[in-house]
């Protein structure tokens, strides 16, 4: 850790009002203590790295199960609705309310399909196409990534 980084850390701790901050990294251990408005005291010592003996082990490789897609669903004929943001996927507007959509439901452009919560904000995810929900690809209350497929829609 460079001296400039340590100085910036001291300034940050002093402004935050914290009385003590400990930081441990691979090669250094830092403790910053403030004493009732006085200048912070920095204690820097090398971190001890415990030595571990590595014993190689060999485990048998389990055969992976043959995962084949659902034969009834041909992804090529369907439109995939993807997550526009990172967050938590919810199928209903509230725990005591019904799901926005179910498999087999017909949807119109602009229909709310789900809610994605990101940083305590609940964002309605609307359909950009009209059609019929063929498959819901994410479980309720699951984390989703940007551009992750959420629904398969049959546009016909």
N, C-alpha and C positions, 0 to 999 in steps of 0.2 A: 504494500500500500504506500502510495507516495505521500510526502509531507503535505502537499497542497490538499489532497483528499482528506487527510486527517484534520487540517485546519478548517476546511469546510464543514466537516462533521461536527467539530467543536462548536462552530458558530450556529449550526442548525440545532444542536442540543441546547445551547444557551438560550436561543430564541424560543424553543418549544416549551420550556419550563419544566422539563423532565429533571428529576433529581439524580438519576443514574442510568447509564446506557452501557450495555456490554455488547461487544461485537467480536465474534470469533470467526476467523477465516483459516485457510489452510496453513499459512505461514506466520500468522500474527494474531494476537489476542489483545483487544483494546477495551479498557474500561474508562468511561468518562463520568465523573461525579461532579455535581454542582452543590455548593454549600450556601443556601439561603441568599441568593443574589450575588455571591462572590464569584470570582473567576473559576471556570471549570478546571478540575484536576485530571490529567490524562495519565493513565498507567498503561504502558505498552510493554508486553513481554512476548517472547516467541511461544507459540502454541506447541505443546508437546504432541507429537504424532505417534500414537501407539503402533507398534510393529505387530503385524499379524502374520502368522505362518499360513501360506496358501497351500492347501492340499487339493490337488486336482482330483475330481471325481468324474466317473463316466456313468451316465445314466442311459438306459435304453431309450431309443427314439420311438415314440408312440406313433402309429400311422394316423395320419389326419383323415377324418371322415370325409367322404365324398359329398361336398356341398353343391347341390345342383339347384338352380333357380326353380321357382314354382312353375311347373309345366303349363299351368293354365294361364299364366301371365306372360305375354310377349312384350317386353319393354319397348321394342321398336315402334309399336303402334300407339304408344301413350306419351303424354307430355308429363315431364317431371317438374313438379313445383319444388323449388329449393329455398332454403333459409336465406333471407337477405341480411341477417345479422347473427352474431354469436349470442347465445343466451340459453334460457331454459324453456323448453317446449311444453305448452299446455293445450290440451284438446278442448277445454271448457273455460268459460269466462270466470267462473268461481266454483269452489268445491261443491256447492249445493245446486249447481246449474247443469243442464244437459250438455253433451258434447256439441261443438259447432257443426261437425259433419261426421257421418259414418260411411263405411264402405257401401257403395250402391246409391248414395245420395246424388241427386243432380244439383250442380252448382252453376251459377251465372257469374259472369265477369264482375268482379267487385265484391263477391261474397266473402265474408270472413271465414277462414278455414281453421285458424288456431290463433293462439297468443304466444308471443315469445317475450319472456321477461329478461331484460338486460339492465343491470344496475338499478333495480327497483322500479323500472319503467316497464309497463306492459304494452307491447306493440301488437296491434291487430295485423295479422298477415292475411291479405286479401288475394283472391284468385285473379290471375291475369287472363284466364281463359274460361270458357263455358264448357261444361261436359259432365261426366259422371265419375265420382271417386271410385277408383279400382282397388287401390291399396294405400294404407297408411303405413309409412315406413319408419316411424319413430314412436316409441312408447311415451305415454303421458308422463310429465314431470322429468323428462330426460334432458341432459345438456345437448345442445346442438352447435355445430360449427357453421361458419359462413359458407354458403354454397352447398350445404349438406342437403341431399334429397329428403323431402318430407312426405310428399304425396305423389301417386301416379294417377293421372286423369285421362279418361278416354274422351277425346274431343268430339267424337262422332255422335 
